[in-house]
Each structure stands twice: as C-alpha cells, then as structure tokens.
Amino acid sequence: MTLLREGDVSDIQFLVERLEALVVNARKVPMTSQVILEQATLLDLIDQLRVAIPEDVRNARRIMQESDRVLAKAREEAEEIIGAAQEQAALLLQDQSILREAETKANEMIEKAQSKSDETMRGADVYAADVLVRLESDLVKTLSIIKKSLELIEERKPQPTEG
C-alpha cells in the first residue's frame, strides 16, 4: 500500500480550489442563491478529481465496504451462536430440573421403603416376642410336668430296705 504523496494532496487541493472558483464565478440566477454552471466544464473537473484521488484512497474505500460487510456477517454469526447457546442453556436447565425432580422422587421412594421396612421390622419383632413368650410359657408348663413326673417316678421307686 502506497502512502498519499504530497503531490497527490496538492493536485487534489488545486482541483478543489478550481471547483470552488467555478461555483463562485458562475452566473447567478436572479433573486435566488442558485448558480448556473457549464456542465462540460464541471464534469471535466470531476473527472480530474477522480484521477487525482490516489489508488490507496479508492482501495481504502473498498476495504471499508468489505470491512462493513465482514462485521455485519460476524454480528449475524455471533447472534446465531448466542441464540444457540441460550437454547442449549435452556435445555440444560430443563434437564437439570428433570434430574432434580427424579432425585426428589427417588429420595421419597427410598424414605417410604425405609419407613415400610421399619414398620415391617417392628411388626416382626412384636410377633417374634409373642411367639417366644408363648413358647416360654409352654416350656415352663412342660418343665413343670416333667418335674412332677420325675417326682412321681421317684416316689414309686422301692425304697431300699433297712435291714
């Protein structure tokens, strides 16, 4: 890229001064602020201005237009990415909500199962205690019968004679 040379600037300044002189010295339309310019002279001056504009200035304009286009496309892509990210975040939040709900239900089920298990164990303990108390009672009765039977057998035994 070449730099704007001093000669280019003075050429452009000279042409702008000529344009200014052309407008200032033009015939005026009476009772208005308008002027009449000779079209061919004006178009010739515009052509000279175009030629005097350095290539770098023309390139800079094209670069600016391309830059604007690239920026617009980048903004559009950024908006699409942000939209997709927001959608993904919403899905993740929804998934987290479903997961939390599932965990809550699982915990409730575990608590109910534990409670039912505790209740069943208490019932089984009560039943076992009742059975053991009856068994103990039956064993006490049976032991009493055995003792009485042994006593009877002892009484029937012939006593050794003393002699």
Secondary structure by P-SEA (a helix, b strand, c coil): cccccaaaaaaaaaaaaaaaaaaaaccccccccbbbbcaaaaaaaaaaaaaaccaaaaaaaaaaaaaaaaaaaaaaaaaaaaaaaaaaaaaaaaaaaaaaaaaaaaaaaaaaaaaaaaaaaaaaaaaaaaaaaaaaaaaaaaaaaaaaaaaaaaaaccccccc
